[in-house]
Amino acid sequence: MATEIQTAQVDAVRAFNRFYTRRIGVLQEGLLDSPFTLTQGRVLFELAQREPVSARTIGDALGLDPGYLSRILLGFVNTGLVEKTRSAHDGRSFALSLTEAGRATFAGLDRTSHQATAELLAALPPLQRERLLRALGEAEQALSPPALPAAQRLLVRTHRIGDIGWAIERHARLYADEYGLNEEFEALVAGLFARFASEHDPRIERCWIAELDGERVGCVFVVRNQDDAQAAQLRCLLIDPRARGLGLGRRLVETCIEFAREAGYRRMMLWTNDVLVAARRIYERCGFVLTEEERHHSFGQDLVGQVWRREFD
């Protein structure tokens, strides 16, 4: 697996590591102008959060060599920052706690760290600060083992501010990359979403956004068909590649169907193109029937447009 990673990618991560450690000052002899190294500071933090705690628990949390950790803890005991008491559950082990001096030392270090981070963030414009925090969250998420399967980390919700712009951009980019559609398609999608955003009746028209771990990965919306007041029109179903294979497309379509039934529609219809094979399979599985086909040249491509319908019982 490691051989598949490009040298440029490895170099980029290593370069960021060097930049960031230099930026936050962990290469200095003392962490945040204190007498402690970065590792010692992390051990103090774990003690403050978990006390009383065993050395093994701290070692597991930080991934430290037992011998190295033992020397750090011994130094804290000798300087009066940590005290050891024999464990009530296991007479062979000790519980570690900060002394009053240890808590005061940690509190000062924590305040200094908080102030330094606050100053770093304050130097950034608000939008850049939001981008940084979002990127940090994404990096942590990408490098952490998932607590739940991806399908269980999906959320489908109604749209809110910012979602329409995202949906237009994502449609344009994905359809250009995957099907070679040009800017005419982007213009079409922009018009459909703009009309929905400015004119839709929330009682009978609705847009949904899918999220995976808080990031938008899909969308769809329903409006009333312009030629048939009894028909709901499904539009702009999109699943980002990151969320494909999780059943999200069917979940979004079924959400549309359920909403349309409750809103009083008698049927649902949609227009698509034959090249969207995965989407067509979803429609078939959800009970839609192909009723019309017509060849056309649009968006820079020769396509076959299709109308699919589903009658409600």
C-alpha positions as CSV (number, residue, x, y, z in Angstrom):
1,M,0.0,0.0,0.0
2,A,2.8,2.4,0.9
3,T,4.4,2.0,-2.4
4,E,1.3,3.3,-4.1
5,I,1.6,6.7,-2.3
6,Q,3.4,9.2,-4.5
7,T,6.6,10.8,-3.3
8,A,5.1,14.2,-3.8
9,Q,2.2,13.3,-1.4
10,V,4.6,12.1,1.3
11,D,6.8,15.2,0.9
12,A,3.7,17.4,1.2
13,V,2.7,15.8,4.6
14,R,6.3,16.0,5.9
15,A,6.6,19.6,4.8
16,F,3.4,20.5,6.6
17,N,4.6,18.7,9.8
18,R,7.9,20.7,9.7
19,F,6.0,24.0,9.1
20,Y,3.4,23.4,11.8
21,T,5.8,22.2,14.5
22,R,7.9,25.3,13.8
23,R,4.8,27.6,13.8
24,I,3.6,26.5,17.2
25,G,7.0,26.5,18.8
26,V,7.4,22.8,19.8
27,L,10.9,22.7,18.5
28,Q,12.0,25.2,21.1
29,E,13.9,23.7,24.1
30,G,11.0,24.5,26.4
31,L,7.3,24.1,25.5
32,L,5.7,27.6,25.6
33,D,8.6,29.1,27.4
34,S,8.3,26.4,30.2
35,P,10.9,24.0,31.5
36,F,8.9,21.1,29.9
37,T,9.3,19.3,26.6
38,L,6.3,18.7,24.4
39,T,6.0,15.1,25.6
40,Q,6.2,16.1,29.2
41,G,3.5,18.7,28.6
42,R,1.2,16.0,27.0
43,V,1.8,13.7,30.0
44,L,0.8,16.6,32.4
45,F,-2.3,17.1,30.3
46,E,-3.3,13.5,30.5
47,L,-2.8,13.5,34.2
48,A,-5.0,16.6,34.6
49,Q,-7.8,15.1,32.5
50,R,-7.8,11.5,34.0
51,E,-6.5,11.6,37.5
52,P,-6.2,9.3,39.4
53,V,-4.8,7.2,36.5
54,S,-2.3,4.4,36.0
55,A,0.9,4.9,34.1
56,R,-0.2,2.2,31.6
57,T,-3.4,4.2,30.8
58,I,-1.3,7.3,30.0
59,G,1.2,5.3,28.0
60,D,-1.7,3.7,25.9
61,A,-3.3,7.1,25.3
62,L,-0.1,8.7,24.1
63,G,1.6,5.7,22.5
64,L,4.7,6.2,24.7
65,D,7.4,3.6,25.4
66,P,6.9,2.4,29.0
67,G,10.5,3.1,30.0
68,Y,10.5,6.6,28.6
69,L,7.2,7.4,30.3
70,S,8.5,5.9,33.6
71,R,11.4,8.4,33.6
72,I,9.1,11.3,32.9
73,L,6.8,10.3,35.7
74,L,9.7,9.8,38.1
75,G,10.9,13.3,37.4
76,F,7.4,14.7,38.1
77,V,7.3,12.7,41.4
78,N,10.8,14.0,42.4
79,T,9.9,17.6,41.7
80,G,6.6,17.4,43.7
81,L,4.2,17.6,40.7
82,V,2.9,14.1,41.0
83,E,2.1,11.7,43.8
84,K,1.7,7.9,43.7
85,T,-0.8,5.9,45.8
86,R,-1.2,2.2,45.7
87,S,-4.2,1.1,43.6
88,A,-7.2,-0.1,45.7
89,H,-8.0,-2.5,42.9
90,D,-4.5,-3.9,42.2
91,G,-1.9,-3.9,45.0
92,R,0.8,-4.3,42.4
93,S,0.1,-1.0,40.6
94,F,-0.1,2.7,41.5
95,A,-2.5,5.4,40.8
96,L,-1.0,8.8,39.8
97,S,-2.4,12.2,40.7
98,L,-1.3,15.7,40.4
99,T,-0.3,17.5,43.6
100,E,-1.5,21.0,44.3
101,A,1.8,22.2,42.9
102,G,1.2,20.0,39.9
103,R,-2.3,21.3,39.3
104,A,-1.0,24.9,39.5
105,T,1.8,24.1,37.1
106,F,-0.6,22.5,34.6
107,A,-3.1,25.4,34.9
108,G,-0.3,27.9,34.0
109,L,0.8,25.8,31.1
110,D,-2.8,25.4,29.9
111,R,-3.4,29.2,30.1
112,T,-0.3,29.9,28.1
113,S,-1.2,27.4,25.5
114,H,-4.8,28.8,25.2
115,Q,-3.5,32.3,24.9
116,A,-0.9,31.4,22.2
117,T,-3.6,29.5,20.2
118,A,-6.1,32.4,20.5
119,E,-3.5,34.9,19.3
120,L,-2.7,32.6,16.3
121,L,-6.4,32.5,15.4
122,A,-7.0,36.2,16.0
123,A,-4.4,37.0,13.4
124,L,-6.6,35.4,10.7
125,P,-9.6,37.0,9.0
126,P,-12.9,35.3,10.0
127,L,-13.3,33.4,6.7
128,Q,-9.7,32.1,6.7
129,R,-10.1,31.1,10.4
130,E,-13.2,29.1,9.5
131,R,-11.4,27.4,6.7
132,L,-8.5,26.5,9.0
133,L,-10.8,25.0,11.6
134,R,-12.7,23.1,9.0
135,A,-9.5,21.7,7.5
136,L,-8.2,20.7,10.9
137,G,-11.4,18.8,11.6
138,E,-11.2,17.1,8.3
139,A,-7.6,16.1,8.9
140,E,-8.4,14.7,12.3
141,Q,-11.4,12.8,10.9
142,A,-9.4,11.4,8.0
143,L,-6.6,10.1,10.3
144,S,-9.0,8.6,13.0
145,P,-10.5,5.2,12.8
146,P,-14.3,5.6,12.2
147,A,-16.4,4.8,15.2
148,L,-19.4,3.7,13.0
149,P,-19.7,2.3,9.5
150,A,-20.0,5.0,6.8
151,A,-23.7,4.2,6.2
152,Q,-24.5,5.0,9.8
153,R,-22.6,8.3,9.7
154,L,-24.9,9.6,6.9
155,L,-27.5,12.3,7.6
156,V,-30.3,13.5,5.3
157,R,-31.7,16.9,6.2
158,T,-33.6,19.7,4.5
159,H,-31.6,22.4,2.9
160,R,-30.3,25.6,4.5
161,I,-28.2,28.7,3.7
162,G,-25.2,27.8,1.5
163,D,-26.5,24.4,0.3
164,I,-27.9,25.7,-3.0
165,G,-24.6,27.2,-4.0
166,W,-22.8,24.0,-3.1
167,A,-25.2,21.8,-5.1
168,I,-24.8,23.9,-8.2
169,E,-21.0,23.8,-8.1
170,R,-20.9,20.1,-7.3
171,H,-23.2,19.2,-10.2
172,A,-21.2,21.3,-12.6
173,R,-17.9,19.8,-11.5
174,L,-18.9,16.2,-11.3
175,Y,-20.9,16.1,-14.6
176,A,-18.0,17.8,-16.4
177,D,-15.5,15.4,-15.0
178,E,-17.5,12.2,-15.4
179,Y,-19.6,12.8,-18.5
180,G,-17.9,15.7,-20.3
181,L,-20.9,18.1,-19.9
182,N,-20.1,21.7,-20.6
183,E,-21.1,25.0,-19.0
184,E,-24.6,24.8,-20.5
185,F,-25.4,22.1,-18.0
186,E,-24.1,24.3,-15.1
187,A,-26.4,27.0,-16.4
188,L,-29.4,24.7,-16.5
189,V,-28.8,23.4,-12.9
190,A,-28.2,26.9,-11.6
191,G,-31.5,28.0,-13.1
192,L,-33.4,25.0,-11.6
193,F,-31.9,25.6,-8.1
194,A,-32.3,29.3,-8.3
195,R,-36.0,29.0,-9.2
196,F,-36.5,26.5,-6.3
197,A,-34.7,28.8,-3.8
198,S,-36.7,31.9,-4.7
199,E,-40.1,30.4,-5.5
200,H,-40.7,27.0,-3.8
201,D,-43.7,26.3,-1.7
202,P,-42.4,24.4,1.4
203,R,-45.7,22.6,1.9
204,I,-45.4,20.8,-1.4
205,E,-41.8,21.4,-2.6
206,R,-38.7,20.4,-0.7
207,C,-34.9,20.0,-1.0
208,W,-32.7,17.6,0.9
209,I,-29.0,17.5,1.5
210,A,-27.1,14.4,2.5
211,E,-24.0,14.7,4.8
212,L,-21.3,12.2,5.6
213,D,-19.5,13.1,8.8
214,G,-20.8,16.6,8.5
215,E,-19.7,17.1,4.9
216,R,-22.2,17.5,2.1
217,V,-22.2,14.5,-0.2
218,G,-25.6,14.5,-1.9
219,C,-28.7,16.4,-2.8
220,V,-32.1,16.1,-4.5
221,F,-35.3,18.2,-4.6
222,V,-39.0,17.9,-5.4
223,V,-41.2,20.5,-7.0
224,R,-44.7,20.5,-8.5
225,N,-44.7,19.6,-12.2
226,Q,-45.6,22.6,-14.3
227,D,-47.9,20.7,-16.6
228,D,-49.6,18.4,-14.1
229,A,-50.5,19.7,-10.7
230,Q,-51.0,16.1,-9.4
231,A,-47.4,15.2,-10.3
232,A,-44.3,15.8,-8.2
233,Q,-41.1,16.4,-10.2
234,L,-37.9,14.9,-8.8
235,R,-34.8,16.9,-9.8
236,C,-31.1,17.1,-9.5
237,L,-30.3,13.8,-7.7
238,L,-26.5,13.8,-7.0
239,I,-24.3,11.5,-5.0
240,D,-20.7,12.5,-4.4
241,P,-18.2,9.8,-5.2
242,R,-17.2,9.7,-1.5
243,A,-20.7,8.4,-0.6
244,R,-21.4,6.0,-3.4
245,G,-22.1,2.4,-2.6
246,L,-23.8,3.3,0.7
247,G,-27.4,3.2,-0.5
248,L,-27.6,7.0,-0.3
249,G,-29.2,7.4,-3.7
250,R,-32.1,5.1,-2.9
251,R,-32.5,6.7,0.5
252,L,-32.8,10.2,-1.1
253,V,-35.3,9.0,-3.7
254,E,-37.4,7.2,-1.2
255,T,-37.3,10.4,1.0
256,C,-38.8,12.2,-2.1
257,I,-41.4,9.6,-2.6
258,E,-42.5,9.6,1.0
259,F,-42.7,13.4,1.0
260,A,-44.7,13.5,-2.3
261,R,-47.2,11.0,-1.0
262,E,-47.8,13.0,2.2
263,A,-48.0,16.3,0.2
264,G,-51.0,14.8,-1.7
265,Y,-49.4,14.1,-5.1
266,R,-50.8,11.2,-7.2
267,R,-47.6,10.5,-9.1
268,M,-43.9,11.4,-9.5
269,M,-41.9,11.9,-12.6
270,L,-38.4,12.9,-13.5
271,W,-36.2,13.6,-16.6
272,T,-32.7,12.2,-16.9
273,N,-30.2,11.0,-19.6
274,D,-29.3,7.4,-20.5
275,V,-25.7,7.9,-19.6
276,L,-26.6,8.2,-15.9
277,V,-26.7,4.4,-15.5
278,A,-26.4,4.3,-11.7
279,A,-29.2,6.8,-11.3
280,R,-31.5,4.9,-13.6
281,R,-31.0,1.7,-11.6
282,I,-32.0,3.6,-8.5
283,Y,-35.2,4.8,-10.2
284,E,-36.0,1.3,-11.3
285,R,-35.5,-0.1,-7.8
286,C,-37.8,2.6,-6.4
287,G,-40.6,1.7,-8.8
288,F,-40.2,4.1,-11.6
289,V,-41.0,3.1,-15.2
290,L,-39.4,4.5,-18.3
291,T,-42.1,6.1,-20.4
292,E,-40.4,8.3,-23.0
293,E,-37.0,8.6,-24.8
294,E,-35.7,11.2,-27.2
295,R,-32.3,11.8,-28.7
296,H,-30.9,15.3,-28.3
297,H,-27.6,17.2,-28.5
298,S,-27.1,19.2,-25.3
299,F,-24.4,20.3,-23.0
300,G,-21.8,19.5,-25.7
301,Q,-22.8,15.8,-25.9
302,D,-25.1,13.5,-27.9
303,L,-27.5,12.1,-25.4
304,V,-30.8,10.2,-25.0
305,G,-33.2,12.0,-22.7
306,Q,-35.6,9.9,-20.7
307,V,-38.8,10.5,-18.8
308,W,-39.5,8.2,-15.8
309,R,-42.8,8.0,-13.9
310,R,-44.1,6.3,-10.8
311,E,-47.8,6.2,-10.0
312,F,-48.8,6.2,-6.3
313,D,-51.3,3.7,-5.0
